[in-house]
Amino acid sequence: MKKLILLLALPCLLLACKSNGKKEPAIHQTYSNPVLNHDAPDPTVIRAQNGKFYVYSTERDGNTPVYESSDLVTWEYLGGIYPEGGRPDFVSGGGLWAPDINYVDGKYILYYSMSVWGGEWDCGIGCATSDTPAGPFTDHGKMFISKEIGVQNSIDPVLFVEEGRKYLAWGSFHGIYIAELSEDGLSLADPTDLIQIAGTAYEGTYIHKRDGYYYLFASIGACCNGLNSTYKTVVGRSKSLFGPYVDKDGRQMLNNNHVVLLENSSDVVGPGHDSQIITDDAGQDWIFYHGYTTSDGGSGGRKLFLDRVNWEDGWPQIGTNGKPSDKMQLPVIKEQK
C-alpha cells in the first residue's frame, strides 16, 4: 500500500522539483488591452537596433513622447524627444501630431505633423533626427506646409523605402498623396511631383508591402469626439506603390472604397490611426492603434491598443471579428543578449 501511494505521488514530486528549479518558459500567457491606459494617440513604433521597442505618439506635456518596451506590452515613459528649446515652431501655436519613426541610413528619422485645429492651409510636415531612439532629436524644421504644396490639411506623414528610394505619403480628408524624398530623406525631391493615391475619406495612412502587394492602411470618420467618435481602420491594396489601391471588389480607394478592418466594440470606441506592422520573433504580425474605452466614459483619452494582424486570402484581419481584442496571447519576443 505504501509503495502504491509513493508511485502515485511521484509525478507530483517531480513537478514540485521542476517548479523549484530553473524557471520554465511562459506558455499561453496573455495581456489585456489597452497596453497604455492613458492618452497616447496616433502611435508609431519601431524595433530599434538595441532590440527594444519604442512608441511615439501625438504631443504630451509640450513635447513628442517616447515609450520603451522589451515585450510590446509593458511600456515605460522616457519623456519628450526634444531637448529644452529644441521643439519645432514653424506653425504658430501648433501642436505636434501623428509622428512617424524610421531607421534609415544609420539614423533615426521622425516625421511629424504641426498644426492647430482647423488650420488646414497653415499646417505642415517636418522632420527630426537622432542617433538613438530615445533622443534627444535634432529638429530639421519644416519640410513643407499645405499652402506651399497645394495639398489641404498636410498632416499624418509616413515613410516608405524601396530599393533605397524614399517616399513620403501624407494627407487628411483632402486626398492622400505620395512623393519621392531627397536622398537624405529630409526634403521633397521635387515639390511639384505629387501623386494622389486615395480619396477624401482618409487620414492616418500607412503602407505595408507583403507578397507582392502594397497595402494602404487608413482611418475614416471622426477621431476625437470621445464616445461619439466614428473612427475606423480600413485598407486597400495595389500591385504598385502608386496605385490604384482597391477593395476586394476592385473598387478604387481614389473613389473612397475600402475594406473595413476594425470598428467599435462594446468596450472600445474609435479604433484607428494604426502604426507600422511589427513582426515578432515567431513571425506573427502586430499593430498598434488608439481608441476610447467605454469603462471610463472616454475621459481617459485615446489609449494605446495592440492587436494581432492575421492574413487570409491575401487580406489582413485585425482584432477579434474586426473589433478590438480584450485579451490576447503575448507576442513572442526573444531575450536580447
Short mmCIF file of the C-alpha atoms (twelve columns), coordinates in Angstrom:
data_MODEL
# 
_entry.id   MODEL 
# 
loop_
_atom_site.group_PDB 
_atom_site.id 
_atom_site.type_symbol 
_atom_site.label_atom_id 
_atom_site.label_alt_id 
_atom_site.label_comp_id 
_atom_site.label_asym_id 
_atom_site.label_seq_id 
_atom_site.Cartn_x 
_atom_site.Cartn_y 
_atom_site.Cartn_z 
_atom_site.pdbx_PDB_model_num 
ATOM 1   C CA . MET A 1   0.000   0.000  0.000   1 
ATOM 2   C CA . LYS A 2   2.835   2.392  0.918   1 
ATOM 3   C CA . LYS A 3   4.504   1.548  -2.418  1 
ATOM 4   C CA . LEU A 4   1.308   2.404  -4.326  1 
ATOM 5   C CA . ILE A 5   0.983   5.787  -2.547  1 
ATOM 6   C CA . LEU A 6   4.602   6.576  -3.359  1 
ATOM 7   C CA . LEU A 7   4.102   5.764  -7.034  1 
ATOM 8   C CA . LEU A 8   1.003   7.965  -7.208  1 
ATOM 9   C CA . ALA A 9   2.828   10.817 -5.525  1 
ATOM 10  C CA . LEU A 10  5.938   10.576 -7.705  1 
ATOM 11  C CA . PRO A 11  4.639   12.734 -10.620 1 
ATOM 12  C CA . CYS A 12  3.664   15.459 -8.152  1 
ATOM 13  C CA . LEU A 13  7.090   15.323 -6.516  1 
ATOM 14  C CA . LEU A 14  8.766   15.595 -9.902  1 
ATOM 15  C CA . LEU A 15  6.628   18.607 -10.808 1 
ATOM 16  C CA . ALA A 16  7.472   20.235 -7.497  1 
ATOM 17  C CA . CYS A 17  11.188  19.706 -8.118  1 
ATOM 18  C CA . LYS A 18  10.818  21.145 -11.621 1 
ATOM 19  C CA . SER A 19  8.975   24.223 -10.381 1 
ATOM 20  C CA . ASN A 20  11.580  24.824 -7.688  1 
ATOM 21  C CA . GLY A 21  14.400  24.643 -10.202 1 
ATOM 22  C CA . LYS A 22  15.096  26.756 -13.226 1 
ATOM 23  C CA . LYS A 23  12.090  28.824 -14.315 1 
ATOM 24  C CA . GLU A 24  10.276  27.275 -17.247 1 
ATOM 25  C CA . PRO A 25  9.367   29.475 -20.231 1 
ATOM 26  C CA . ALA A 26  5.898   31.003 -20.033 1 
ATOM 27  C CA . ILE A 27  3.254   29.333 -22.175 1 
ATOM 28  C CA . HIS A 28  -0.107  30.813 -23.124 1 
ATOM 29  C CA . GLN A 29  0.470   33.974 -21.121 1 
ATOM 30  C CA . THR A 30  -1.865  36.779 -22.079 1 
ATOM 31  C CA . TYR A 31  -2.036  40.542 -21.943 1 
ATOM 32  C CA . SER A 32  -5.027  42.877 -21.713 1 
ATOM 33  C CA . ASN A 33  -5.829  45.957 -23.772 1 
ATOM 34  C CA . PRO A 34  -5.184  48.836 -23.595 1 
ATOM 35  C CA . VAL A 35  -1.433  48.458 -23.161 1 
ATOM 36  C CA . LEU A 36  -1.164  52.158 -22.233 1 
ATOM 37  C CA . ASN A 37  -4.142  53.149 -20.136 1 
ATOM 38  C CA . HIS A 38  -3.907  56.880 -20.838 1 
ATOM 39  C CA . ASP A 39  -3.964  59.291 -23.759 1 
ATOM 40  C CA . ALA A 40  -1.406  58.215 -26.407 1 
ATOM 41  C CA . PRO A 41  -2.970  58.929 -29.805 1 
ATOM 42  C CA . ASP A 42  -1.625  58.349 -33.312 1 
ATOM 43  C CA . PRO A 43  1.059   55.793 -32.389 1 
ATOM 44  C CA . THR A 44  4.166   54.925 -34.363 1 
ATOM 45  C CA . VAL A 45  6.528   52.109 -33.364 1 
ATOM 46  C CA . ILE A 46  9.987   50.780 -34.157 1 
ATOM 47  C CA . ARG A 47  12.188  47.917 -33.040 1 
ATOM 48  C CA . ALA A 48  15.462  49.731 -32.506 1 
ATOM 49  C CA . GLN A 49  18.971  48.499 -33.125 1 
ATOM 50  C CA . ASN A 50  19.274  47.626 -29.418 1 
ATOM 51  C CA . GLY A 51  16.393  45.143 -29.771 1 
ATOM 52  C CA . LYS A 52  13.945  47.183 -27.697 1 
ATOM 53  C CA . PHE A 53  10.709  48.719 -28.922 1 
ATOM 54  C CA . TYR A 54  9.858   52.414 -28.936 1 
ATOM 55  C CA . VAL A 55  6.443   54.011 -29.357 1 
ATOM 56  C CA . TYR A 56  5.915   57.713 -30.076 1 
ATOM 57  C CA . SER A 57  2.558   59.488 -30.161 1 
ATOM 58  C CA . THR A 58  0.892   62.868 -30.547 1 
ATOM 59  C CA . GLU A 59  2.099   65.572 -28.179 1 
ATOM 60  C CA . ARG A 60  2.297   65.096 -24.407 1 
ATOM 61  C CA . ASP A 61  3.499   67.786 -21.968 1 
ATOM 62  C CA . GLY A 62  4.518   70.073 -24.824 1 
ATOM 63  C CA . ASN A 63  6.784   67.504 -26.465 1 
ATOM 64  C CA . THR A 64  6.648   64.337 -28.581 1 
ATOM 65  C CA . PRO A 65  6.602   61.487 -26.039 1 
ATOM 66  C CA . VAL A 66  8.595   58.275 -26.333 1 
ATOM 67  C CA . TYR A 67  7.905   54.992 -24.512 1 
ATOM 68  C CA . GLU A 68  10.217  51.979 -24.258 1 
ATOM 69  C CA . SER A 69  9.365   48.271 -24.023 1 
ATOM 70  C CA . SER A 70  11.074  44.886 -24.191 1 
ATOM 71  C CA . ASP A 71  7.897   42.913 -24.951 1 
ATOM 72  C CA . LEU A 72  5.499   45.244 -26.865 1 
ATOM 73  C CA . VAL A 73  3.112   45.164 -23.888 1 
ATOM 74  C CA . THR A 74  4.763   46.802 -20.857 1 
ATOM 75  C CA . TRP A 75  5.811   50.387 -21.564 1 
ATOM 76  C CA . GLU A 76  7.955   52.917 -19.714 1 
ATOM 77  C CA . TYR A 77  7.587   56.645 -20.396 1 
ATOM 78  C CA . LEU A 78  11.015  58.150 -21.116 1 
ATOM 79  C CA . GLY A 79  9.870   61.755 -21.570 1 
ATOM 80  C CA . GLY A 80  9.919   64.019 -24.606 1 
ATOM 81  C CA . ILE A 81  12.304  63.591 -27.528 1 
ATOM 82  C CA . TYR A 82  13.248  67.265 -27.905 1 
ATOM 83  C CA . PRO A 83  15.700  68.963 -25.537 1 
ATOM 84  C CA . GLU A 84  14.712  72.228 -23.888 1 
ATOM 85  C CA . GLY A 85  14.481  74.874 -26.591 1 
ATOM 86  C CA . GLY A 86  14.563  72.288 -29.383 1 
ATOM 87  C CA . ARG A 87  10.834  71.958 -30.025 1 
ATOM 88  C CA . PRO A 88  9.684   72.816 -33.587 1 
ATOM 89  C CA . ASP A 89  7.793   76.090 -34.007 1 
ATOM 90  C CA . PHE A 90  7.183   76.665 -37.726 1 
ATOM 91  C CA . VAL A 91  3.390   76.771 -37.196 1 
ATOM 92  C CA . SER A 92  2.374   79.460 -34.713 1 
ATOM 93  C CA . GLY A 93  0.766   77.781 -31.706 1 
ATOM 94  C CA . GLY A 94  0.898   74.427 -33.498 1 
ATOM 95  C CA . GLY A 95  0.737   71.075 -31.790 1 
ATOM 96  C CA . LEU A 96  2.978   68.116 -32.580 1 
ATOM 97  C CA . TRP A 97  0.706   65.459 -34.085 1 
ATOM 98  C CA . ALA A 98  0.950   61.989 -35.600 1 
ATOM 99  C CA . PRO A 99  4.703   61.199 -35.711 1 
ATOM 100 C CA . ASP A 100 6.264   58.515 -37.894 1 
ATOM 101 C CA . ILE A 101 9.518   56.869 -36.740 1 
ATOM 102 C CA . ASN A 102 12.042  55.146 -39.018 1 
ATOM 103 C CA . TYR A 103 15.618  53.900 -39.016 1 
ATOM 104 C CA . VAL A 104 17.256  54.896 -42.281 1 
ATOM 105 C CA . ASP A 105 20.911  55.116 -43.323 1 
ATOM 106 C CA . GLY A 106 22.192  54.684 -39.784 1 
ATOM 107 C CA . LYS A 107 19.992  57.249 -38.076 1 
ATOM 108 C CA . TYR A 108 16.505  57.557 -36.622 1 
ATOM 109 C CA . ILE A 109 14.261  59.896 -38.631 1 
ATOM 110 C CA . LEU A 110 10.985  61.061 -37.141 1 
ATOM 111 C CA . TYR A 111 8.483   62.786 -39.423 1 
ATOM 112 C CA . TYR A 112 5.729   64.759 -37.711 1 
ATOM 113 C CA . SER A 113 2.733   66.996 -38.311 1 
ATOM 114 C CA . MET A 114 2.444   70.511 -36.908 1 
ATOM 115 C CA . SER A 115 -0.985  72.096 -36.850 1 
ATOM 116 C CA . VAL A 116 -3.724  73.848 -34.955 1 
ATOM 117 C CA . TRP A 117 -7.266  72.507 -35.082 1 
ATOM 118 C CA . GLY A 118 -8.880  73.862 -38.243 1 
ATOM 119 C CA . GLY A 119 -5.633  75.334 -39.626 1 
ATOM 120 C CA . GLU A 120 -5.768  73.223 -42.761 1 
ATOM 121 C CA . TRP A 121 -3.774  75.547 -45.037 1 
ATOM 122 C CA . ASP A 122 -1.180  76.611 -42.472 1 
ATOM 123 C CA . CYS A 123 -0.319  73.149 -41.132 1 
ATOM 124 C CA . GLY A 124 2.639   71.183 -42.381 1 
ATOM 125 C CA . ILE A 125 5.165   68.405 -42.008 1 
ATOM 126 C CA . GLY A 126 8.649   68.499 -40.515 1 
ATOM 127 C CA . CYS A 127 11.344  66.020 -39.566 1 
ATOM 128 C CA . ALA A 128 13.929  65.404 -36.861 1 
ATOM 129 C CA . THR A 129 16.852  63.007 -36.489 1 
ATOM 130 C CA . SER A 130 18.762  61.260 -33.713 1 
ATOM 131 C CA . ASP A 131 21.486  58.672 -33.253 1 
ATOM 132 C CA . THR A 132 19.392  56.926 -30.572 1 
ATOM 133 C CA . PRO A 133 15.686  56.053 -30.461 1 
ATOM 134 C CA . ALA A 134 15.094  57.847 -27.153 1 
ATOM 135 C CA . GLY A 135 16.714  61.033 -28.395 1 
ATOM 136 C CA . PRO A 136 17.414  63.807 -27.970 1 
ATOM 137 C CA . PHE A 137 16.256  64.515 -31.530 1 
ATOM 138 C CA . THR A 138 17.596  67.407 -33.585 1 
ATOM 139 C CA . ASP A 139 14.792  69.183 -35.388 1 
ATOM 140 C CA . HIS A 140 15.307  69.986 -39.079 1 
ATOM 141 C CA . GLY A 141 12.229  72.186 -39.235 1 
ATOM 142 C CA . LYS A 142 9.621   72.487 -41.913 1 
ATOM 143 C CA . MET A 143 9.642   70.260 -44.962 1 
ATOM 144 C CA . PHE A 144 6.525   71.928 -46.396 1 
ATOM 145 C CA . ILE A 145 3.178   73.408 -45.372 1 
ATOM 146 C CA . SER A 146 -0.202  72.982 -47.048 1 
ATOM 147 C CA . LYS A 147 -0.366  76.304 -48.891 1 
ATOM 148 C CA . GLU A 148 3.132   75.779 -50.312 1 
ATOM 149 C CA . ILE A 149 2.458   72.283 -51.597 1 
ATOM 150 C CA . GLY A 150 -1.177  72.788 -52.646 1 
ATOM 151 C CA . VAL A 151 -2.486  69.911 -50.517 1 
ATOM 152 C CA . GLN A 152 -5.024  70.980 -47.903 1 
ATOM 153 C CA . ASN A 153 -4.506  69.551 -44.406 1 
ATOM 154 C CA . SER A 154 -0.971  68.259 -44.994 1 
ATOM 155 C CA . ILE A 155 -0.562  66.143 -41.865 1 
ATOM 156 C CA . ASP A 156 -0.059  62.443 -40.971 1 
ATOM 157 C CA . PRO A 157 3.228   61.694 -42.754 1 
ATOM 158 C CA . VAL A 158 4.503   58.146 -43.271 1 
ATOM 159 C CA . LEU A 159 7.730   56.975 -44.897 1 
ATOM 160 C CA . PHE A 160 8.066   54.073 -47.311 1 
ATOM 161 C CA . VAL A 161 11.508  52.924 -48.508 1 
ATOM 162 C CA . GLU A 162 12.013  50.681 -51.514 1 
ATOM 163 C CA . GLU A 163 15.302  49.789 -53.186 1 
ATOM 164 C CA . GLY A 164 16.988  52.674 -51.439 1 
ATOM 165 C CA . ARG A 165 14.494  55.286 -52.657 1 
ATOM 166 C CA . LYS A 166 12.464  57.113 -50.034 1 
ATOM 167 C CA . TYR A 167 8.835   58.167 -50.428 1 
ATOM 168 C CA . LEU A 168 6.554   60.155 -48.136 1 
ATOM 169 C CA . ALA A 169 2.780   59.656 -48.068 1 
ATOM 170 C CA . TRP A 170 0.527   62.093 -46.210 1 
ATOM 171 C CA . GLY A 171 -2.883  63.770 -46.124 1 
ATOM 172 C CA . SER A 172 -6.086  64.074 -44.122 1 
ATOM 173 C CA . PHE A 173 -9.586  64.096 -45.645 1 
ATOM 174 C CA . HIS A 174 -8.464  66.054 -48.730 1 
ATOM 175 C CA . GLY A 175 -6.724  63.225 -50.570 1 
ATOM 176 C CA . ILE A 176 -3.747  61.039 -49.727 1 
ATOM 177 C CA . TYR A 177 -0.616  61.948 -51.682 1 
ATOM 178 C CA . ILE A 178 2.829   60.414 -52.161 1 
ATOM 179 C CA . ALA A 179 6.081   61.999 -53.322 1 
ATOM 180 C CA . GLU A 180 9.713   60.971 -53.539 1 
ATOM 181 C CA . LEU A 181 12.127  62.401 -50.987 1 
ATOM 182 C CA . SER A 182 15.684  63.610 -51.343 1 
ATOM 183 C CA . GLU A 183 18.481  61.108 -50.784 1 
ATOM 184 C CA . ASP A 184 18.854  62.105 -47.128 1 
ATOM 185 C CA . GLY A 185 15.090  61.896 -46.576 1 
ATOM 186 C CA . LEU A 186 14.830  65.423 -45.177 1 
ATOM 187 C CA . SER A 187 13.044  67.174 -48.054 1 
ATOM 188 C CA . LEU A 188 10.927  66.515 -51.135 1 
ATOM 189 C CA . ALA A 189 12.923  65.665 -54.242 1 
ATOM 190 C CA . ASP A 190 10.510  67.658 -56.417 1 
ATOM 191 C CA . PRO A 191 7.648   69.564 -54.672 1 
ATOM 192 C CA . THR A 192 5.680   69.630 -57.934 1 
ATOM 193 C CA . ASP A 193 5.771   65.859 -58.474 1 
ATOM 194 C CA . LEU A 194 2.901   64.606 -56.291 1 
ATOM 195 C CA . ILE A 195 0.709   61.567 -56.931 1 
ATOM 196 C CA . GLN A 196 -2.717  61.160 -55.328 1 
ATOM 197 C CA . ILE A 197 -3.250  57.551 -54.235 1 
ATOM 198 C CA . ALA A 198 -6.502  57.733 -52.215 1 
ATOM 199 C CA . GLY A 199 -9.618  59.882 -51.939 1 
ATOM 200 C CA . THR A 200 -11.051 62.310 -49.422 1 
ATOM 201 C CA . ALA A 201 -12.338 59.793 -46.845 1 
ATOM 202 C CA . TYR A 202 -8.945  59.019 -45.315 1 
ATOM 203 C CA . GLU A 203 -6.192  60.063 -42.961 1 
ATOM 204 C CA . GLY A 204 -3.582  58.349 -40.767 1 
ATOM 205 C CA . THR A 205 -2.230  56.174 -43.572 1 
ATOM 206 C CA . TYR A 206 0.500   53.545 -43.533 1 
ATOM 207 C CA . ILE A 207 1.858   51.433 -46.425 1 
ATOM 208 C CA . HIS A 208 2.892   47.820 -45.866 1 
ATOM 209 C CA . LYS A 209 4.315   45.512 -48.538 1 
ATOM 210 C CA . ARG A 210 3.614   41.779 -48.419 1 
ATOM 211 C CA . ASP A 211 3.759   39.029 -51.053 1 
ATOM 212 C CA . GLY A 212 3.882   41.425 -53.978 1 
ATOM 213 C CA . TYR A 213 1.071   43.702 -52.790 1 
ATOM 214 C CA . TYR A 214 1.200   47.159 -51.252 1 
ATOM 215 C CA . TYR A 215 -1.422  47.590 -48.533 1 
ATOM 216 C CA . LEU A 216 -2.655  51.100 -47.771 1 
ATOM 217 C CA . PHE A 217 -3.975  51.145 -44.200 1 
ATOM 218 C CA . ALA A 218 -6.002  54.241 -43.306 1 
ATOM 219 C CA . SER A 219 -8.592  55.645 -40.917 1 
ATOM 220 C CA . ILE A 220 -12.003 57.111 -41.696 1 
ATOM 221 C CA . GLY A 221 -14.558 59.009 -39.622 1 
ATOM 222 C CA . ALA A 222 -14.261 61.356 -36.643 1 
ATOM 223 C CA . CYS A 223 -11.217 60.645 -34.481 1 
ATOM 224 C CA . CYS A 224 -11.579 62.829 -31.463 1 
ATOM 225 C CA . ASN A 225 -15.153 63.087 -30.155 1 
ATOM 226 C CA . GLY A 226 -14.882 60.740 -27.194 1 
ATOM 227 C CA . LEU A 227 -17.575 58.081 -27.189 1 
ATOM 228 C CA . ASN A 228 -19.211 59.832 -30.151 1 
ATOM 229 C CA . SER A 229 -16.179 59.146 -32.336 1 
ATOM 230 C CA . THR A 230 -16.775 57.236 -35.568 1 
ATOM 231 C CA . TYR A 231 -13.157 56.348 -36.353 1 
ATOM 232 C CA . LYS A 232 -12.483 53.035 -38.119 1 
ATOM 233 C CA . THR A 233 -9.445  51.314 -39.610 1 
ATOM 234 C CA . VAL A 234 -9.680  50.403 -43.314 1 
ATOM 235 C CA . VAL A 235 -7.417  49.039 -46.058 1 
ATOM 236 C CA . GLY A 236 -6.973  48.655 -49.792 1 
ATOM 237 C CA . ARG A 237 -4.206  47.033 -51.811 1 
ATOM 238 C CA . SER A 238 -2.299  47.526 -55.055 1 
ATOM 239 C CA . LYS A 239 0.347   45.850 -57.176 1 
ATOM 240 C CA . SER A 240 2.093   49.238 -57.404 1 
ATOM 241 C CA . LEU A 241 3.201   51.660 -54.699 1 
ATOM 242 C CA . PHE A 242 1.472   54.401 -56.671 1 
ATOM 243 C CA . GLY A 243 -1.859  52.605 -57.008 1 
ATOM 244 C CA . PRO A 244 -4.553  52.045 -57.881 1 
ATOM 245 C CA . TYR A 245 -5.411  50.745 -54.389 1 
ATOM 246 C CA . VAL A 246 -8.627  48.749 -54.461 1 
ATOM 247 C CA . ASP A 247 -11.021 46.864 -52.187 1 
ATOM 248 C CA . LYS A 248 -11.935 43.187 -52.531 1 
ATOM 249 C CA . ASP A 249 -14.330 44.045 -55.381 1 
ATOM 250 C CA . GLY A 250 -11.721 46.023 -57.314 1 
ATOM 251 C CA . ARG A 251 -13.219 49.432 -56.451 1 
ATOM 252 C CA . GLN A 252 -10.624 52.158 -56.014 1 
ATOM 253 C CA . MET A 253 -9.680  53.997 -52.843 1 
ATOM 254 C CA . LEU A 254 -9.402  57.090 -55.054 1 
ATOM 255 C CA . ASN A 255 -13.209 56.876 -55.071 1 
ATOM 256 C CA . ASN A 256 -13.328 56.227 -51.294 1 
ATOM 257 C CA . ASN A 257 -13.814 52.457 -51.479 1 
ATOM 258 C CA . HIS A 258 -12.066 50.196 -48.962 1 
ATOM 259 C CA . VAL A 259 -12.297 47.160 -46.691 1 
ATOM 260 C CA . VAL A 260 -13.192 47.872 -43.056 1 
ATOM 261 C CA . LEU A 261 -10.706 46.166 -40.721 1 
ATOM 262 C CA . LEU A 262 -11.503 47.455 -37.252 1 
ATOM 263 C CA . GLU A 263 -14.530 49.204 -35.759 1 
ATOM 264 C CA . ASN A 264 -16.265 49.883 -32.440 1 
ATOM 265 C CA . SER A 265 -16.894 47.193 -29.868 1 
ATOM 266 C CA . SER A 266 -18.987 47.481 -26.714 1 
ATOM 267 C CA . ASP A 267 -15.771 48.357 -24.824 1 
ATOM 268 C CA . VAL A 268 -13.780 50.452 -27.312 1 
ATOM 269 C CA . VAL A 269 -14.844 53.386 -29.483 1 
ATOM 270 C CA . GLY A 270 -12.969 54.921 -32.396 1 
ATOM 271 C CA . PRO A 271 -10.202 52.356 -33.012 1 
ATOM 272 C CA . GLY A 272 -7.892  53.816 -35.623 1 
ATOM 273 C CA . HIS A 273 -4.732  55.611 -36.717 1 
ATOM 274 C CA . ASP A 274 -2.754  52.399 -36.692 1 
ATOM 275 C CA . SER A 275 1.023   52.115 -36.504 1 
ATOM 276 C CA . GLN A 276 3.525   50.239 -38.611 1 
ATOM 277 C CA . ILE A 277 3.184   46.465 -38.503 1 
ATOM 278 C CA . ILE A 278 5.721   44.826 -36.190 1 
ATOM 279 C CA . THR A 279 6.654   41.157 -36.707 1 
ATOM 280 C CA . ASP A 280 7.565   39.262 -33.542 1 
ATOM 281 C CA . ASP A 281 10.209  36.549 -33.220 1 
ATOM 282 C CA . ALA A 282 7.681   33.829 -34.100 1 
ATOM 283 C CA . GLY A 283 6.726   35.555 -37.372 1 
ATOM 284 C CA . GLN A 284 3.418   36.904 -36.038 1 
ATOM 285 C CA . ASP A 285 2.342   40.395 -37.147 1 
ATOM 286 C CA . TRP A 286 1.153   43.040 -34.654 1 
ATOM 287 C CA . ILE A 287 -0.268  46.534 -34.954 1 
ATOM 288 C CA . PHE A 288 -0.927  49.416 -32.560 1 
ATOM 289 C CA . TYR A 289 -3.849  51.832 -32.729 1 
ATOM 290 C CA . HIS A 290 -5.689  54.199 -30.434 1 
ATOM 291 C CA . GLY A 291 -9.223  54.153 -29.058 1 
ATOM 292 C CA . TYR A 292 -11.503 55.375 -26.267 1 
ATOM 293 C CA . THR A 293 -12.639 52.981 -23.533 1 
ATOM 294 C CA . THR A 294 -16.304 52.986 -22.534 1 
ATOM 295 C CA . SER A 295 -15.464 51.945 -18.952 1 
ATOM 296 C CA . ASP A 296 -14.346 55.491 -18.132 1 
ATOM 297 C CA . GLY A 297 -16.763 57.240 -20.472 1 
ATOM 298 C CA . GLY A 298 -13.904 58.127 -22.775 1 
ATOM 299 C CA . SER A 299 -12.397 60.517 -20.231 1 
ATOM 300 C CA . GLY A 300 -9.007  58.787 -20.380 1 
ATOM 301 C CA . GLY A 301 -8.416  59.929 -23.935 1 
ATOM 302 C CA . ARG A 302 -7.292  57.874 -26.904 1 
ATOM 303 C CA . LYS A 303 -5.469  54.948 -25.308 1 
ATOM 304 C CA . LEU A 304 -2.913  52.609 -26.876 1 
ATOM 305 C CA . PHE A 305 -4.080  49.180 -28.069 1 
ATOM 306 C CA . LEU A 306 -2.131  46.240 -29.506 1 
ATOM 307 C CA . ASP A 307 -3.646  43.539 -31.693 1 
ATOM 308 C CA . ARG A 308 -2.610  40.639 -33.919 1 
ATOM 309 C CA . VAL A 309 -2.742  41.017 -37.672 1 
ATOM 310 C CA . ASN A 310 -3.765  37.782 -39.365 1 
ATOM 311 C CA . TRP A 311 -3.785  37.241 -43.127 1 
ATOM 312 C CA . GLU A 312 -6.463  35.378 -45.054 1 
ATOM 313 C CA . ASP A 313 -6.647  35.107 -48.835 1 
ATOM 314 C CA . GLY A 314 -4.195  37.978 -49.191 1 
ATOM 315 C CA . TRP A 315 -6.058  40.385 -46.912 1 
ATOM 316 C CA . PRO A 316 -5.285  41.479 -43.332 1 
ATOM 317 C CA . GLN A 317 -7.608  40.938 -40.389 1 
ATOM 318 C CA . ILE A 318 -7.261  42.786 -37.083 1 
ATOM 319 C CA . GLY A 319 -8.652  42.026 -33.646 1 
ATOM 320 C CA . THR A 320 -11.491 39.712 -32.738 1 
ATOM 321 C CA . ASN A 321 -14.004 39.567 -35.597 1 
ATOM 322 C CA . GLY A 322 -12.961 43.037 -36.681 1 
ATOM 323 C CA . LYS A 323 -13.259 44.567 -33.213 1 
ATOM 324 C CA . PRO A 324 -10.570 45.423 -30.644 1 
ATOM 325 C CA . SER A 325 -9.437  42.421 -28.623 1 
ATOM 326 C CA . ASP A 326 -9.751  42.379 -24.849 1 
ATOM 327 C CA . LYS A 327 -7.125  39.713 -24.166 1 
ATOM 328 C CA . MET A 328 -4.536  38.174 -26.466 1 
ATOM 329 C CA . GLN A 329 -1.641  35.770 -26.155 1 
ATOM 330 C CA . LEU A 330 1.603   37.650 -25.658 1 
ATOM 331 C CA . PRO A 331 3.845   38.408 -28.637 1 
ATOM 332 C CA . VAL A 332 6.885   36.149 -28.865 1 
ATOM 333 C CA . ILE A 333 9.941   38.268 -28.154 1 
ATOM 334 C CA . LYS A 334 13.293  36.613 -27.613 1 
ATOM 335 C CA . GLU A 335 15.512  37.991 -24.888 1 
ATOM 336 C CA . GLN A 336 18.280  40.168 -26.285 1 
ATOM 337 C CA . LYS A 337 21.824  39.133 -25.386 1 
# 
